[in-house]
Amino acid sequence: MIDFEKGKISKISKRVINSFNKLPPDTNEKSQGKYFRYRKFSRMIVSHRKFSTIGNTKFFQNKKINRYAGGKIRKFRPIDPKVLNEFATIFKSNFLEKISKKKIEIGFHQLRIKCGKNYVGYPVPEGWHKDGFEYVIILNIGSKNIKGGVSRIKNEIDSDHDVFSWFLDKGEYILLNDRKFFHYTDPINVANNKSEGSRDTLVITVKSI
């Protein structure tokens, strides 16, 4: 069982990159009165290397797992089918063999975090946390005009020392054992005096069935 890995995938298509421009606001998330998170979500079952989509796009975490948005059912618009198929291909090509479970449920969280001159973007408004799965994969699709946004992991939530920290560039990922590590990503601010910045990420959650 892999505990932690940092790596880079070889290819991200234009369809995937452009799809982040069409994400709707996540109405659960605001900063200084502005939406800073844009999101779609879909789930799939993988059994013997075959992928099938789950129609239900509701997402729930209890308060213990997510102090910020836990304890309520959140429903998101599903990821566009062609984009979802590409996400499934990315998972199959880069991560499936490393996880090597006979039957798993994977959640694809397609996220854009924005920041502006008058507001901060919070990739992880709940703070240091675990997501309640077996594995979490954080894959950067692209960042624009930002500073901050360093991803971090550590063994104990009260520890002052990161086990690992890294600013993920395009195509880079962190795969971590969610049962062992807490993770966090620093807030983002605009860089180079631009009016707006953004961070596009695919977060993949994995659990056995």
C-alpha positions in Angstrom: 0.0 0.0 0.0 1.5 3.3 -1.1 1.7 5.9 1.7 2.8 8.9 -0.4 4.1 9.7 -3.9 4.8 12.8 -5.9 4.8 12.6 -9.7 3.8 14.1 -13.0 1.4 12.8 -15.7 2.5 13.0 -19.3 -0.4 14.7 -21.0 -3.4 16.9 -20.3 -5.7 17.5 -23.3 -7.1 20.9 -24.4 -10.6 19.6 -23.8 -9.7 19.0 -20.1 -7.9 22.4 -19.7 -10.8 24.3 -21.4 -13.5 22.5 -19.4 -12.4 24.4 -16.2 -13.6 27.6 -17.8 -17.2 26.3 -17.7 -17.4 25.3 -14.0 -20.3 26.8 -12.1 -19.8 28.5 -8.7 -19.9 26.3 -5.6 -22.6 28.1 -3.7 -21.2 26.8 -0.4 -18.0 28.9 -0.8 -17.6 32.6 -0.6 -14.8 35.0 0.4 -15.5 38.7 1.0 -18.9 38.2 -0.7 -17.5 36.7 -3.8 -17.5 33.1 -5.0 -13.9 31.8 -5.0 -14.6 28.1 -5.7 -16.1 26.7 -9.0 -16.8 23.0 -9.1 -18.3 19.9 -10.7 -18.3 16.4 -9.2 -18.9 12.9 -10.5 -18.4 9.4 -9.1 -17.4 6.1 -10.8 -17.1 2.5 -9.9 -14.1 0.6 -11.1 -14.3 -3.2 -11.1 -11.8 -5.4 -12.9 -10.5 -2.3 -14.8 -13.9 -1.4 -16.1 -15.3 2.0 -15.3 -19.0 2.8 -14.8 -20.6 6.1 -13.9 -22.7 6.7 -10.8 -25.6 9.1 -11.5 -25.8 10.4 -7.9 -23.6 13.6 -7.5 -24.4 14.2 -3.8 -21.4 14.5 -1.6 -21.4 14.2 2.2 -18.7 14.4 4.9 -19.5 14.4 8.6 -18.5 17.3 10.9 -15.6 15.4 12.3 -14.0 15.0 8.9 -14.9 18.5 7.5 -15.4 21.2 10.2 -16.2 23.8 7.5 -18.8 22.1 5.3 -19.5 18.8 6.9 -22.8 17.6 8.3 -24.8 18.5 5.2 -25.4 17.0 1.8 -23.8 18.9 -1.0 -25.0 18.3 -4.5 -22.9 19.4 -7.5 -23.5 19.4 -11.3 -21.9 16.4 -12.9 -18.7 16.6 -14.9 -19.3 16.6 -18.7 -19.3 13.0 -20.0 -16.4 13.5 -22.4 -14.3 15.2 -19.8 -15.2 12.5 -17.2 -14.0 9.8 -19.7 -10.7 11.6 -20.0 -10.4 11.9 -16.2 -11.0 8.1 -16.0 -8.3 7.5 -18.6 -5.9 9.7 -16.6 -6.7 7.6 -13.5 -6.4 4.3 -15.3 -3.1 5.2 -16.9 -1.4 6.8 -13.9 -2.9 5.5 -10.7 -5.0 2.3 -11.0 -2.1 -0.1 -10.8 -0.6 1.7 -7.8 -3.8 1.4 -5.9 -4.6 -2.2 -7.1 -8.0 -2.9 -5.6 -10.5 -5.2 -7.2 -13.4 -2.9 -6.8 -13.3 0.8 -5.8 -15.3 3.9 -5.9 -13.6 7.0 -7.2 -14.8 10.6 -6.8 -13.6 13.2 -9.3 -13.7 16.7 -7.9 -13.1 19.2 -10.7 -12.2 22.5 -9.0 -11.2 26.0 -9.9 -10.2 28.3 -7.1 -10.1 32.0 -7.9 -8.5 35.0 -6.2 -8.6 38.7 -6.9 -7.2 42.0 -5.7 -10.0 42.3 -3.1 -10.4 38.6 -2.1 -8.3 35.6 -1.2 -8.8 32.1 -2.7 -9.0 29.2 -0.3 -8.3 25.8 -1.8 -8.9 24.2 1.7 -11.2 26.4 3.7 -11.7 23.6 6.3 -7.9 23.7 7.2 -5.7 20.7 7.8 -7.8 17.6 7.4 -8.4 14.1 6.1 -11.1 13.4 3.6 -12.4 10.1 5.0 -11.2 7.9 2.1 -8.3 5.5 1.5 -6.4 7.6 -1.0 -6.5 11.2 -2.2 -4.8 12.4 -5.4 -4.3 16.1 -5.9 -3.5 16.8 -9.6 -2.7 20.3 -10.8 -4.3 21.1 -14.2 -2.9 24.6 -14.3 -2.4 27.8 -12.3 -2.5 31.4 -13.5 -1.4 34.6 -11.9 -1.1 33.3 -8.3 1.2 33.2 -5.4 0.8 30.8 -2.5 -1.0 27.5 -3.1 1.7 25.3 -1.7 0.3 21.8 -0.9 1.4 20.2 2.3 1.1 16.9 4.2 1.9 15.9 7.8 1.5 12.9 10.1 -0.2 14.7 13.0 -2.6 17.6 12.8 -0.9 19.3 15.8 2.7 18.9 14.4 4.6 22.1 13.5 6.5 20.2 10.7 5.4 19.2 7.3 6.3 15.7 6.0 6.3 17.2 2.5 5.4 20.5 0.9 5.4 21.5 -2.8 3.9 24.0 -5.2 2.3 21.8 -7.8 2.9 22.8 -11.4 0.8 21.8 -14.4 0.6 18.0 -14.5 2.2 17.4 -11.1 0.3 15.4 -8.5 0.5 14.2 -4.9 -1.0 10.8 -4.1 -1.4 10.2 -0.4 -2.7 7.6 2.0 -5.7 9.5 3.5 -5.8 7.3 6.5 -2.2 8.2 7.5 -1.7 11.8 6.5 -3.4 15.1 7.0 -3.2 17.5 4.1 -3.7 21.2 3.3 -3.0 23.8 0.6 -2.1 27.4 1.4 -4.5 30.2 0.3 -3.8 31.9 -3.0 -3.4 35.6 -3.8 -3.0 37.3 -7.2 0.6 37.8 -8.4 2.2 40.4 -10.7 -0.5 43.0 -10.0 -3.1 41.2 -12.0 -6.8 41.6 -11.4 -7.5 37.9 -11.0 -5.8 34.5 -10.5 -6.9 30.9 -10.6 -5.8 27.4 -9.7 -7.3 24.4 -11.5 -7.2 21.1 -9.8 -8.6 17.6 -10.1 -8.9 16.0 -6.7 -9.6 12.2 -6.9 -10.8 10.3 -3.8 -10.6 6.6 -3.6 -12.3 4.0 -1.4 -12.7 0.2 -1.5 -16.2 -1.3 -2.0 
